[in-house]
Amino acid sequence: MKRTILQLLVADIKHNQLLNGLYDMGFYDDDIYTLNIDFIVANMMGVSTISVAWLDIYHKTMLEIDTNITE
């Protein structure tokens, strides 16, 4: 299960980096292409109620991760 969570996190990071790159070029998705992996990961970790603080930390961390991430 831990490996699956890590794979989901890597996929979410890459997806967010793609969307942020498109955003920087002037393309906007209006959150249509949000995968909600944050909720899936939280559920797999046994978190039943996701707080705004948890989501803020998750998304802030996504923005801080190096763009050359690999598994």
PDB file of N, H, CA, C and O in Angstrom:
ATOM      1  N   MET A   1       0.825  -1.192   0.000  1.00  0.00           N
ATOM      2  CA  MET A   1       0.000   0.000   0.000  1.00  0.00           C
ATOM      3  C   MET A   1       0.870   1.257   0.000  1.00  0.00           C
ATOM      4  O   MET A   1       0.543   2.233  -0.675  1.00  0.00           O
ATOM      5  N   LYS A   2       1.972   1.243   0.749  1.00  0.00           N
ATOM      6  H   LYS A   2       2.238   0.450   1.298  1.00  0.00           H
ATOM      7  CA  LYS A   2       2.853   2.403   0.817  1.00  0.00           C
ATOM      8  C   LYS A   2       3.395   2.738  -0.569  1.00  0.00           C
ATOM      9  O   LYS A   2       3.448   3.907  -0.951  1.00  0.00           O
ATOM     10  N   ARG A   3       3.793   1.728  -1.313  1.00  0.00           N
ATOM     11  H   ARG A   3       3.750   0.778  -1.002  1.00  0.00           H
ATOM     12  CA  ARG A   3       4.332   1.953  -2.666  1.00  0.00           C
ATOM     13  C   ARG A   3       3.260   2.548  -3.580  1.00  0.00           C
ATOM     14  O   ARG A   3       3.561   3.419  -4.396  1.00  0.00           O
ATOM     15  N   THR A   4       2.042   2.098  -3.454  1.00  0.00           N
ATOM     16  H   THR A   4       1.798   1.391  -2.791  1.00  0.00           H
ATOM     17  CA  THR A   4       0.948   2.627  -4.266  1.00  0.00           C
ATOM     18  C   THR A   4       0.699   4.091  -3.937  1.00  0.00           C
ATOM     19  O   THR A   4       0.482   4.900  -4.839  1.00  0.00           O
ATOM     20  N   ILE A   5       0.727   4.435  -2.669  1.00  0.00           N
ATOM     21  H   ILE A   5       0.903   3.777  -1.936  1.00  0.00           H
ATOM     22  CA  ILE A   5       0.553   5.828  -2.256  1.00  0.00           C
ATOM     23  C   ILE A   5       1.668   6.689  -2.840  1.00  0.00           C
ATOM     24  O   ILE A   5       1.415   7.785  -3.342  1.00  0.00           O
ATOM     25  N   LEU A   6       2.896   6.194  -2.774  1.00  0.00           N
ATOM     26  H   LEU A   6       3.101   5.304  -2.366  1.00  0.00           H
ATOM     27  CA  LEU A   6       4.020   6.949  -3.332  1.00  0.00           C
ATOM     28  C   LEU A   6       3.870   7.125  -4.840  1.00  0.00           C
ATOM     29  O   LEU A   6       4.168   8.195  -5.371  1.00  0.00           O
ATOM     30  N   GLN A   7       3.415   6.092  -5.528  1.00  0.00           N
ATOM     31  H   GLN A   7       3.172   5.223  -5.097  1.00  0.00           H
ATOM     32  CA  GLN A   7       3.211   6.198  -6.972  1.00  0.00           C
ATOM     33  C   GLN A   7       2.122   7.221  -7.295  1.00  0.00           C
ATOM     34  O   GLN A   7       2.244   7.974  -8.261  1.00  0.00           O
ATOM     35  N   LEU A   8       1.072   7.249  -6.500  1.00  0.00           N
ATOM     36  H   LEU A   8       0.973   6.637  -5.715  1.00  0.00           H
ATOM     37  CA  LEU A   8       0.015   8.238  -6.694  1.00  0.00           C
ATOM     38  C   LEU A   8       0.542   9.649  -6.460  1.00  0.00           C
ATOM     39  O   LEU A   8       0.205  10.572  -7.201  1.00  0.00           O
ATOM     40  N   LEU A   9       1.372   9.816  -5.429  1.00  0.00           N
ATOM     41  H   LEU A   9       1.646   9.067  -4.827  1.00  0.00           H
ATOM     42  CA  LEU A   9       1.945  11.133  -5.139  1.00  0.00           C
ATOM     43  C   LEU A   9       2.834  11.606  -6.288  1.00  0.00           C
ATOM     44  O   LEU A   9       2.765  12.769  -6.687  1.00  0.00           O
ATOM     45  N   VAL A  10       3.662  10.717  -6.818  1.00  0.00           N
ATOM     46  H   VAL A  10       3.718   9.772  -6.494  1.00  0.00           H
ATOM     47  CA  VAL A  10       4.522  11.074  -7.949  1.00  0.00           C
ATOM     48  C   VAL A  10       3.660  11.461  -9.153  1.00  0.00           C
ATOM     49  O   VAL A  10       3.956  12.445  -9.830  1.00  0.00           O
ATOM     50  N   ALA A  11       2.609  10.705  -9.424  1.00  0.00           N
ATOM     51  H   ALA A  11       2.369   9.905  -8.874  1.00  0.00           H
ATOM     52  CA  ALA A  11       1.718  11.020 -10.538  1.00  0.00           C
ATOM     53  C   ALA A  11       1.050  12.373 -10.333  1.00  0.00           C
ATOM     54  O   ALA A  11       0.914  13.150 -11.278  1.00  0.00           O
ATOM     55  N   ASP A  12       0.634  12.655  -9.108  1.00  0.00           N
ATOM     56  H   ASP A  12       0.745  12.024  -8.340  1.00  0.00           H
ATOM     57  CA  ASP A  12      -0.019  13.928  -8.813  1.00  0.00           C
ATOM     58  C   ASP A  12       0.958  15.088  -8.964  1.00  0.00           C
ATOM     59  O   ASP A  12       0.593  16.148  -9.471  1.00  0.00           O
ATOM     60  N   ILE A  13       2.189  14.890  -8.526  1.00  0.00           N
ATOM     61  H   ILE A  13       2.485  14.028  -8.114  1.00  0.00           H
ATOM     62  CA  ILE A  13       3.206  15.935  -8.669  1.00  0.00           C
ATOM     63  C   ILE A  13       3.429  16.241 -10.148  1.00  0.00           C
ATOM     64  O   ILE A  13       3.440  17.406 -10.544  1.00  0.00           O
ATOM     65  N   LYS A  14       3.604  15.213 -10.958  1.00  0.00           N
ATOM     66  H   LYS A  14       3.595  14.266 -10.636  1.00  0.00           H
ATOM     67  CA  LYS A  14       3.836  15.407 -12.392  1.00  0.00           C
ATOM     68  C   LYS A  14       2.630  16.081 -13.054  1.00  0.00           C
ATOM     69  O   LYS A  14       2.791  16.965 -13.895  1.00  0.00           O
ATOM     70  N   HIS A  15       1.446  15.665 -12.676  1.00  0.00           N
ATOM     71  H   HIS A  15       1.316  14.947 -11.993  1.00  0.00           H
ATOM     72  CA  HIS A  15       0.224  16.249 -13.229  1.00  0.00           C
ATOM     73  C   HIS A  15       0.132  17.732 -12.865  1.00  0.00           C
ATOM     74  O   HIS A  15      -0.173  18.568 -13.716  1.00  0.00           O
ATOM     75  N   ASN A  16       0.396  18.050 -11.605  1.00  0.00           N
ATOM     76  H   ASN A  16       0.644  17.371 -10.914  1.00  0.00           H
ATOM     77  CA  ASN A  16       0.335  19.444 -11.162  1.00  0.00           C
ATOM     78  C   ASN A  16       1.393  20.289 -11.852  1.00  0.00           C
ATOM     79  O   ASN A  16       1.142  21.448 -12.184  1.00  0.00           O
ATOM     80  N   GLN A  17       2.574  19.721 -12.072  1.00  0.00           N
ATOM     81  H   GLN A  17       2.778  18.780 -11.803  1.00  0.00           H
ATOM     82  CA  GLN A  17       3.627  20.465 -12.758  1.00  0.00           C
ATOM     83  C   GLN A  17       3.222  20.747 -14.203  1.00  0.00           C
ATOM     84  O   GLN A  17       3.493  21.829 -14.724  1.00  0.00           O
ATOM     85  N   LEU A  18       2.584  19.791 -14.841  1.00  0.00           N
ATOM     86  H   LEU A  18       2.364  18.912 -14.418  1.00  0.00           H
ATOM     87  CA  LEU A  18       2.094  19.989 -16.204  1.00  0.00           C
ATOM     88  C   LEU A  18       1.058  21.114 -16.235  1.00  0.00           C
ATOM     89  O   LEU A  18       1.146  22.020 -17.064  1.00  0.00           O
ATOM     90  N   LEU A  19       0.086  21.057 -15.338  1.00  0.00           N
ATOM     91  H   LEU A  19       0.014  20.321 -14.665  1.00  0.00           H
ATOM     92  CA  LEU A  19      -0.945  22.087 -15.304  1.00  0.00           C
ATOM     93  C   LEU A  19      -0.357  23.453 -14.984  1.00  0.00           C
ATOM     94  O   LEU A  19      -0.768  24.455 -15.568  1.00  0.00           O
ATOM     95  N   ASN A  20       0.604  23.506 -14.058  1.00  0.00           N
ATOM     96  H   ASN A  20       0.938  22.692 -13.583  1.00  0.00           H
ATOM     97  CA  ASN A  20       1.237  24.778 -13.721  1.00  0.00           C
ATOM     98  C   ASN A  20       2.024  25.326 -14.903  1.00  0.00           C
ATOM     99  O   ASN A  20       2.031  26.535 -15.132  1.00  0.00           O
ATOM    100  N   GLY A  21       2.689  24.451 -15.658  1.00  0.00           N
ATOM    101  H   GLY A  21       2.683  23.469 -15.472  1.00  0.00           H
ATOM    102  CA  GLY A  21       3.403  24.882 -16.854  1.00  0.00           C
ATOM    103  C   GLY A  21       2.463  25.442 -17.899  1.00  0.00           C
ATOM    104  O   GLY A  21       2.754  26.466 -18.518  1.00  0.00           O
ATOM    105  N   LEU A  22       1.337  24.775 -18.099  1.00  0.00           N
ATOM    106  H   LEU A  22       1.101  23.943 -17.596  1.00  0.00           H
ATOM    107  CA  LEU A  22       0.334  25.277 -19.038  1.00  0.00           C
ATOM    108  C   LEU A  22      -0.227  26.615 -18.563  1.00  0.00           C
ATOM    109  O   LEU A  22      -0.456  27.523 -19.361  1.00  0.00           O
ATOM    110  N   TYR A  23      -0.443  26.721 -17.266  1.00  0.00           N
ATOM    111  H   TYR A  23      -0.257  25.983 -16.618  1.00  0.00           H
ATOM    112  CA  TYR A  23      -0.936  27.973 -16.684  1.00  0.00           C
ATOM    113  C   TYR A  23       0.057  29.105 -16.946  1.00  0.00           C
ATOM    114  O   TYR A  23      -0.340  30.214 -17.304  1.00  0.00           O
ATOM    115  N   ASP A  24       1.348  28.822 -16.769  1.00  0.00           N
ATOM    116  H   ASP A  24       1.670  27.921 -16.479  1.00  0.00           H
ATOM    117  CA  ASP A  24       2.383  29.826 -17.008  1.00  0.00           C
ATOM    118  C   ASP A  24       2.410  30.289 -18.469  1.00  0.00           C
ATOM    119  O   ASP A  24       2.844  31.403 -18.763  1.00  0.00           O
ATOM    120  N   MET A  25       1.946  29.432 -19.378  1.00  0.00           N
ATOM    121  H   MET A  25       1.593  28.527 -19.139  1.00  0.00           H
ATOM    122  CA  MET A  25       1.913  29.788 -20.796  1.00  0.00           C
ATOM    123  C   MET A  25       0.584  30.442 -21.189  1.00  0.00           C
ATOM    124  O   MET A  25       0.380  30.805 -22.347  1.00  0.00           O
ATOM    125  N   GLY A  26      -0.302  30.584 -20.223  1.00  0.00           N
ATOM    126  H   GLY A  26      -0.135  30.289 -19.282  1.00  0.00           H
ATOM    127  CA  GLY A  26      -1.572  31.246 -20.493  1.00  0.00           C
ATOM    128  C   GLY A  26      -2.743  30.336 -20.769  1.00  0.00           C
ATOM    129  O   GLY A  26      -3.801  30.801 -21.196  1.00  0.00           O
ATOM    130  N   PHE A  27      -2.577  29.045 -20.532  1.00  0.00           N
ATOM    131  H   PHE A  27      -1.718  28.667 -20.186  1.00  0.00           H
ATOM    132  CA  PHE A  27      -3.667  28.091 -20.717  1.00  0.00           C
ATOM    133  C   PHE A  27      -4.277  27.748 -19.359  1.00  0.00           C
ATOM    134  O   PHE A  27      -3.561  27.373 -18.430  1.00  0.00           O
ATOM    135  N   TYR A  28      -5.574  27.875 -19.248  1.00  0.00           N
ATOM    136  H   TYR A  28      -6.155  28.180 -20.003  1.00  0.00           H
ATOM    137  CA  TYR A  28      -6.249  27.658 -17.964  1.00  0.00           C
ATOM    138  C   TYR A  28      -7.272  26.544 -18.093  1.00  0.00           C
ATOM    139  O   TYR A  28      -7.987  26.457 -19.090  1.00  0.00           O
ATOM    140  N   ASP A  29      -7.336  25.695 -17.080  1.00  0.00           N
ATOM    141  H   ASP A  29      -6.755  25.766 -16.270  1.00  0.00           H
ATOM    142  CA  ASP A  29      -8.278  24.567 -17.125  1.00  0.00           C
ATOM    143  C   ASP A  29      -9.490  24.771 -16.230  1.00  0.00           C
ATOM    144  O   ASP A  29     -10.400  23.942 -16.234  1.00  0.00           O
ATOM    145  N   ASP A  30      -9.522  25.852 -15.465  1.00  0.00           N
ATOM    146  H   ASP A  30      -8.783  26.525 -15.461  1.00  0.00           H
ATOM    147  CA  ASP A  30     -10.635  26.133 -14.544  1.00  0.00           C
ATOM    148  C   ASP A  30     -10.966  24.935 -13.660  1.00  0.00           C
ATOM    149  O   ASP A  30     -12.131  24.673 -13.360  1.00  0.00           O
ATOM    150  N   ASP A  31      -9.923  24.211 -13.247  1.00  0.00           N
ATOM    151  H   ASP A  31      -8.977  24.424 -13.491  1.00  0.00           H
ATOM    152  CA  ASP A  31     -10.029  23.037 -12.372  1.00  0.00           C
ATOM    153  C   ASP A  31     -10.832  21.890 -12.978  1.00  0.00           C
ATOM    154  O   ASP A  31     -11.326  21.029 -12.251  1.00  0.00           O
ATOM    155  N   ILE A  32     -10.963  21.874 -14.290  1.00  0.00           N
ATOM    156  H   ILE A  32     -10.561  22.574 -14.881  1.00  0.00           H
ATOM    157  CA  ILE A  32     -11.666  20.778 -14.970  1.00  0.00           C
ATOM    158  C   ILE A  32     -10.835  19.492 -14.906  1.00  0.00           C
ATOM    159  O   ILE A  32     -11.383  18.392 -14.837  1.00  0.00           O
ATOM    160  N   TYR A  33      -9.499  19.644 -14.930  1.00  0.00           N
ATOM    161  H   TYR A  33      -9.054  20.538 -14.986  1.00  0.00           H
ATOM    162  CA  TYR A  33      -8.628  18.477 -14.998  1.00  0.00           C
ATOM    163  C   TYR A  33      -7.997  18.122 -13.656  1.00  0.00           C
ATOM    164  O   TYR A  33      -6.931  17.508 -13.611  1.00  0.00           O
ATOM    165  N   THR A  34      -8.645  18.501 -12.577  1.00  0.00           N
ATOM    166  H   THR A  34      -9.511  19.000 -12.613  1.00  0.00           H
ATOM    167  CA  THR A  34      -8.176  18.134 -11.249  1.00  0.00           C
ATOM    168  C   THR A  34      -8.457  16.650 -11.029  1.00  0.00           C
ATOM    169  O   THR A  34      -9.571  16.182 -11.267  1.00  0.00           O
ATOM    170  N   LEU A  35      -7.454  15.921 -10.579  1.00  0.00           N
ATOM    171  H   LEU A  35      -6.549  16.301 -10.386  1.00  0.00           H
ATOM    172  CA  LEU A  35      -7.596  14.477 -10.394  1.00  0.00           C
ATOM    173  C   LEU A  35      -8.065  14.086  -8.998  1.00  0.00           C
ATOM    174  O   LEU A  35      -8.504  12.955  -8.787  1.00  0.00           O
ATOM    175  N   ASN A  36      -7.978  15.010  -8.044  1.00  0.00           N
ATOM    176  H   ASN A  36      -7.621  15.928  -8.216  1.00  0.00           H
ATOM    177  CA  ASN A  36      -8.366  14.745  -6.655  1.00  0.00           C
ATOM    178  C   ASN A  36      -7.568  13.598  -6.028  1.00  0.00           C
ATOM    179  O   ASN A  36      -8.074  12.868  -5.176  1.00  0.00           O
ATOM    180  N   ILE A  37      -6.331  13.454  -6.456  1.00  0.00           N
ATOM    181  H   ILE A  37      -5.920  14.047  -7.149  1.00  0.00           H
ATOM    182  CA  ILE A  37      -5.477  12.425  -5.876  1.00  0.00           C
ATOM    183  C   ILE A  37      -5.226  12.695  -4.407  1.00  0.00           C
ATOM    184  O   ILE A  37      -5.006  11.765  -3.631  1.00  0.00           O
ATOM    185  N   ASP A  38      -5.258  13.975  -4.014  1.00  0.00           N
ATOM    186  H   ASP A  38      -5.437  14.730  -4.644  1.00  0.00           H
ATOM    187  CA  ASP A  38      -5.075  14.308  -2.607  1.00  0.00           C
ATOM    188  C   ASP A  38      -6.110  13.606  -1.736  1.00  0.00           C
ATOM    189  O   ASP A  38      -5.780  13.127  -0.651  1.00  0.00           O
ATOM    190  N   PHE A  39      -7.341  13.539  -2.192  1.00  0.00           N
ATOM    191  H   PHE A  39      -7.609  13.928  -3.073  1.00  0.00           H
ATOM    192  CA  PHE A  39      -8.391  12.865  -1.437  1.00  0.00           C
ATOM    193  C   PHE A  39      -8.202  11.344  -1.446  1.00  0.00           C
ATOM    194  O   PHE A  39      -8.461  10.674  -0.447  1.00  0.00           O
ATOM    195  N   ILE A  40      -7.756  10.816  -2.568  1.00  0.00           N
ATOM    196  H   ILE A  40      -7.546  11.361  -3.380  1.00  0.00           H
ATOM    197  CA  ILE A  40      -7.513   9.378  -2.673  1.00  0.00           C
ATOM    198  C   ILE A  40      -6.395   8.958  -1.723  1.00  0.00           C
ATOM    199  O   ILE A  40      -6.519   7.963  -1.010  1.00  0.00           O
ATOM    200  N   VAL A  41      -5.292   9.731  -1.719  1.00  0.00           N
ATOM    201  H   VAL A  41      -5.191  10.540  -2.299  1.00  0.00           H
ATOM    202  CA  VAL A  41      -4.164   9.435  -0.837  1.00  0.00           C
ATOM    203  C   VAL A  41      -4.591   9.525   0.621  1.00  0.00           C
ATOM    204  O   VAL A  41      -4.253   8.653   1.422  1.00  0.00           O
ATOM    205  N   ALA A  42      -5.325  10.562   0.968  1.00  0.00           N
ATOM    206  H   ALA A  42      -5.601  11.270   0.318  1.00  0.00           H
ATOM    207  CA  ALA A  42      -5.790  10.714   2.354  1.00  0.00           C
ATOM    208  C   ALA A  42      -6.646   9.517   2.762  1.00  0.00           C
ATOM    209  O   ALA A  42      -6.507   8.991   3.867  1.00  0.00           O
ATOM    210  N   ASN A  43      -7.526   9.095   1.865  1.00  0.00           N
ATOM    211  H   ASN A  43      -7.639   9.522   0.968  1.00  0.00           H
ATOM    212  CA  ASN A  43      -8.381   7.941   2.155  1.00  0.00           C
ATOM    213  C   ASN A  43      -7.562   6.684   2.356  1.00  0.00           C
ATOM    214  O   ASN A  43      -7.845   5.901   3.263  1.00  0.00           O
ATOM    215  N   MET A  44      -6.546   6.476   1.522  1.00  0.00           N
ATOM    216  H   MET A  44      -6.316   7.113   0.785  1.00  0.00           H
ATOM    217  CA  MET A  44      -5.693   5.291   1.639  1.00  0.00           C
ATOM    218  C   MET A  44      -4.873   5.313   2.927  1.00  0.00           C
ATOM    219  O   MET A  44      -4.491   4.265   3.449  1.00  0.00           O
ATOM    220  N   MET A  45      -4.606   6.527   3.435  1.00  0.00           N
ATOM    221  H   MET A  45      -4.916   7.378   3.011  1.00  0.00           H
ATOM    222  CA  MET A  45      -3.855   6.661   4.677  1.00  0.00           C
ATOM    223  C   MET A  45      -4.773   6.573   5.896  1.00  0.00           C
ATOM    224  O   MET A  45      -4.310   6.682   7.031  1.00  0.00           O
ATOM    225  N   GLY A  46      -6.067   6.377   5.664  1.00  0.00           N
ATOM    226  H   GLY A  46      -6.443   6.288   4.742  1.00  0.00           H
ATOM    227  CA  GLY A  46      -7.010   6.229   6.762  1.00  0.00           C
ATOM    228  C   GLY A  46      -7.565   7.536   7.289  1.00  0.00           C
ATOM    229  O   GLY A  46      -8.172   7.567   8.360  1.00  0.00           O
ATOM    230  N   VAL A  47      -7.363   8.612   6.550  1.00  0.00           N
ATOM    231  H   VAL A  47      -6.870   8.586   5.680  1.00  0.00           H
ATOM    232  CA  VAL A  47      -7.892   9.916   6.962  1.00  0.00           C
ATOM    233  C   VAL A  47      -9.302  10.033   6.403  1.00  0.00           C
ATOM    234  O   VAL A  47      -9.488  10.087   5.187  1.00  0.00           O
ATOM    235  N   SER A  48     -10.288  10.072   7.280  1.00  0.00           N
ATOM    236  H   SER A  48     -10.137  10.029   8.268  1.00  0.00           H
ATOM    237  CA  SER A  48     -11.671  10.095   6.816  1.00  0.00           C
ATOM    238  C   SER A  48     -12.181  11.518   6.595  1.00  0.00           C
ATOM    239  O   SER A  48     -12.976  11.758   5.686  1.00  0.00           O
ATOM    240  N   THR A  49     -11.731  12.454   7.415  1.00  0.00           N
ATOM    241  H   THR A  49     -11.085  12.259   8.153  1.00  0.00           H
ATOM    242  CA  THR A  49     -12.128  13.849   7.269  1.00  0.00           C
ATOM    243  C   THR A  49     -10.890  14.664   6.923  1.00  0.00           C
ATOM    244  O   THR A  49      -9.934  14.719   7.696  1.00  0.00           O
ATOM    245  N   ILE A  50     -10.917  15.286   5.772  1.00  0.00           N
ATOM    246  H   ILE A  50     -11.693  15.241   5.144  1.00  0.00           H
ATOM    247  CA  ILE A  50      -9.762  16.040   5.303  1.00  0.00           C
ATOM    248  C   ILE A  50      -9.980  17.513   5.622  1.00  0.00           C
ATOM    249  O   ILE A  50     -10.944  18.128   5.167  1.00  0.00           O
ATOM    250  N   SER A  51      -9.072  18.063   6.409  1.00  0.00           N
ATOM    251  H   SER A  51      -8.289  17.563   6.779  1.00  0.00           H
ATOM    252  CA  SER A  51      -9.193  19.465   6.798  1.00  0.00           C
ATOM    253  C   SER A  51      -8.604  20.369   5.725  1.00  0.00           C
ATOM    254  O   SER A  51      -7.813  19.933   4.887  1.00  0.00           O
ATOM    255  N   VAL A  52      -8.997  21.614   5.766  1.00  0.00           N
ATOM    256  H   VAL A  52      -9.639  21.968   6.447  1.00  0.00           H
ATOM    257  CA  VAL A  52      -8.458  22.611   4.839  1.00  0.00           C
ATOM    258  C   VAL A  52      -6.955  22.752   5.078  1.00  0.00           C
ATOM    259  O   VAL A  52      -6.190  22.938   4.131  1.00  0.00           O
ATOM    260  N   ALA A  53      -6.536  22.666   6.330  1.00  0.00           N
ATOM    261  H   ALA A  53      -7.157  22.516   7.099  1.00  0.00           H
ATOM    262  CA  ALA A  53      -5.104  22.772   6.658  1.00  0.00           C
ATOM    263  C   ALA A  53      -4.326  21.642   5.981  1.00  0.00           C
ATOM    264  O   ALA A  53      -3.244  21.876   5.443  1.00  0.00           O
ATOM    265  N   TRP A  54      -4.864  20.423   6.001  1.00  0.00           N
ATOM    266  H   TRP A  54      -5.743  20.233   6.438  1.00  0.00           H
ATOM    267  CA  TRP A  54      -4.201  19.279   5.364  1.00  0.00           C
ATOM    268  C   TRP A  54      -4.061  19.527   3.871  1.00  0.00           C
ATOM    269  O   TRP A  54      -2.998  19.293   3.296  1.00  0.00           O
ATOM    270  N   LEU A  55      -5.134  20.001   3.241  1.00  0.00           N
ATOM    271  H   LEU A  55      -5.998  20.191   3.708  1.00  0.00           H
ATOM    272  CA  LEU A  55      -5.103  20.284   1.809  1.00  0.00           C
ATOM    273  C   LEU A  55      -4.119  21.407   1.487  1.00  0.00           C
ATOM    274  O   LEU A  55      -3.408  21.339   0.485  1.00  0.00           O
ATOM    275  N   ASP A  56      -4.075  22.434   2.328  1.00  0.00           N
ATOM    276  H   ASP A  56      -4.653  22.489   3.142  1.00  0.00           H
ATOM    277  CA  ASP A  56      -3.132  23.536   2.116  1.00  0.00           C
ATOM    278  C   ASP A  56      -1.689  23.037   2.155  1.00  0.00           C
ATOM    279  O   ASP A  56      -0.876  23.407   1.309  1.00  0.00           O
ATOM    280  N   ILE A  57      -1.379  22.204   3.129  1.00  0.00           N
ATOM    281  H   ILE A  57      -2.040  21.902   3.817  1.00  0.00           H
ATOM    282  CA  ILE A  57      -0.024  21.648   3.247  1.00  0.00           C
ATOM    283  C   ILE A  57       0.286  20.768   2.036  1.00  0.00           C
ATOM    284  O   ILE A  57       1.373  20.860   1.465  1.00  0.00           O
ATOM    285  N   TYR A  58      -0.650  19.927   1.650  1.00  0.00           N
ATOM    286  H   TYR A  58      -1.532  19.852   2.114  1.00  0.00           H
ATOM    287  CA  TYR A  58      -0.471  19.035   0.497  1.00  0.00           C
ATOM    288  C   TYR A  58      -0.153  19.856  -0.752  1.00  0.00           C
ATOM    289  O   TYR A  58       0.825  19.579  -1.446  1.00  0.00           O
ATOM    290  N   HIS A  59      -0.974  20.861  -1.036  1.00  0.00           N
ATOM    291  H   HIS A  59      -1.769  21.086  -0.472  1.00  0.00           H
ATOM    292  CA  HIS A  59      -0.796  21.632  -2.262  1.00  0.00           C
ATOM    293  C   HIS A  59       0.453  22.518  -2.208  1.00  0.00           C
ATOM    294  O   HIS A  59       1.121  22.702  -3.225  1.00  0.00           O
ATOM    295  N   LYS A  60       0.767  23.058  -1.051  1.00  0.00           N
ATOM    296  H   LYS A  60       0.224  22.908  -0.224  1.00  0.00           H
ATOM    297  CA  LYS A  60       1.983  23.853  -0.911  1.00  0.00           C
ATOM    298  C   LYS A  60       3.206  22.972  -1.170  1.00  0.00           C
ATOM    299  O   LYS A  60       4.149  23.394  -1.839  1.00  0.00           O
ATOM    300  N   THR A  61       3.185  21.760  -0.644  1.00  0.00           N
ATOM    301  H   THR A  61       2.419  21.417  -0.101  1.00  0.00           H
ATOM    302  CA  THR A  61       4.291  20.825  -0.848  1.00  0.00           C
ATOM    303  C   THR A  61       4.427  20.484  -2.326  1.00  0.00           C
ATOM    304  O   THR A  61       5.543  20.388  -2.836  1.00  0.00           O
ATOM    305  N   MET A  62       3.312  20.299  -3.020  1.00  0.00           N
ATOM    306  H   MET A  62       2.405  20.377  -2.606  1.00  0.00           H
ATOM    307  CA  MET A  62       3.341  20.002  -4.452  1.00  0.00           C
ATOM    308  C   MET A  62       4.096  21.083  -5.222  1.00  0.00           C
ATOM    309  O   MET A  62       4.851  20.779  -6.146  1.00  0.00           O
ATOM    310  N   LEU A  63       3.893  22.332  -4.844  1.00  0.00           N
ATOM    311  H   LEU A  63       3.280  22.578  -4.094  1.00  0.00           H
ATOM    312  CA  LEU A  63       4.524  23.442  -5.545  1.00  0.00           C
ATOM    313  C   LEU A  63       6.017  23.557  -5.255  1.00  0.00           C
ATOM    314  O   LEU A  63       6.759  24.143  -6.043  1.00  0.00           O
ATOM    315  N   GLU A  64       6.459  23.001  -4.131  1.00  0.00           N
ATOM    316  H   GLU A  64       5.856  22.525  -3.491  1.00  0.00           H
ATOM    317  CA  GLU A  64       7.857  23.118  -3.722  1.00  0.00           C
ATOM    318  C   GLU A  64       8.755  22.006  -4.260  1.00  0.00           C
ATOM    319  O   GLU A  64       9.979  22.102  -4.169  1.00  0.00           O
ATOM    320  N   ILE A  65       8.162  20.958  -4.817  1.00  0.00           N
ATOM    321  H   ILE A  65       7.168  20.880  -4.891  1.00  0.00           H
ATOM    322  CA  ILE A  65       8.935  19.794  -5.241  1.00  0.00           C
ATOM    323  C   ILE A  65       9.609  20.054  -6.570  1.00  0.00           C
ATOM    324  O   ILE A  65       9.018  20.646  -7.474  1.00  0.00           O
ATOM    325  N   ASP A  66      10.844  19.609  -6.685  1.00  0.00           N
ATOM    326  H   ASP A  66      11.323  19.128  -5.951  1.00  0.00           H
ATOM    327  CA  ASP A  66      11.648  19.773  -7.892  1.00  0.00           C
ATOM    328  C   ASP A  66      10.908  19.243  -9.120  1.00  0.00           C
ATOM    329  O   ASP A  66      10.237  18.213  -9.056  1.00  0.00           O
ATOM    330  N   THR A  67      11.036  19.950 -10.224  1.00  0.00           N
ATOM    331  H   THR A  67      11.581  20.787 -10.276  1.00  0.00           H
ATOM    332  CA  THR A  67      10.321  19.553 -11.443  1.00  0.00           C
ATOM    333  C   THR A  67      10.913  18.322 -12.107  1.00  0.00           C
ATOM    334  O   THR A  67      10.293  17.763 -13.012  1.00  0.00           O
ATOM    335  N   ASN A  68      12.079  17.887 -11.690  1.00  0.00           N
ATOM    336  H   ASN A  68      12.582  18.341 -10.955  1.00  0.00           H
ATOM    337  CA  ASN A  68      12.714  16.710 -12.291  1.00  0.00           C
ATOM    338  C   ASN A  68      12.507  15.465 -11.444  1.00  0.00           C
ATOM    339  O   ASN A  68      13.370  14.587 -11.424  1.00  0.00           O
ATOM    340  N   ILE A  69      11.404  15.370 -10.757  1.00  0.00           N
ATOM    341  H   ILE A  69      10.703  16.082 -10.772  1.00  0.00           H
ATOM    342  CA  ILE A  69      11.170  14.245  -9.848  1.00  0.00           C
ATOM    343  C   ILE A  69      11.017  12.943 -10.625  1.00  0.00           C
ATOM    344  O   ILE A  69      10.437  12.899 -11.710  1.00  0.00           O
ATOM    345  N   THR A  70      11.553  11.902 -10.037  1.00  0.00           N
ATOM    346  H   THR A  70      12.025  11.938  -9.156  1.00  0.00           H
ATOM    347  CA  THR A  70      11.358  10.550 -10.563  1.00  0.00           C
ATOM    348  C   THR A  70      10.958   9.663  -9.397  1.00  0.00           C
ATOM    349  O   THR A  70      11.104  10.046  -8.237  1.00  0.00           O
ATOM    350  N   GLU A  71      10.462   8.499  -9.705  1.00  0.00           N
ATOM    351  H   GLU A  71      10.344   8.189 -10.648  1.00  0.00           H
ATOM    352  CA  GLU A  71      10.078   7.596  -8.622  1.00  0.00           C
ATOM    353  C   GLU A  71      11.314   7.216  -7.825  1.00  0.00           C
ATOM    354  O   GLU A  71      11.218   6.457  -6.860  1.00  0.00           O
TER     355      GLU A  71
END
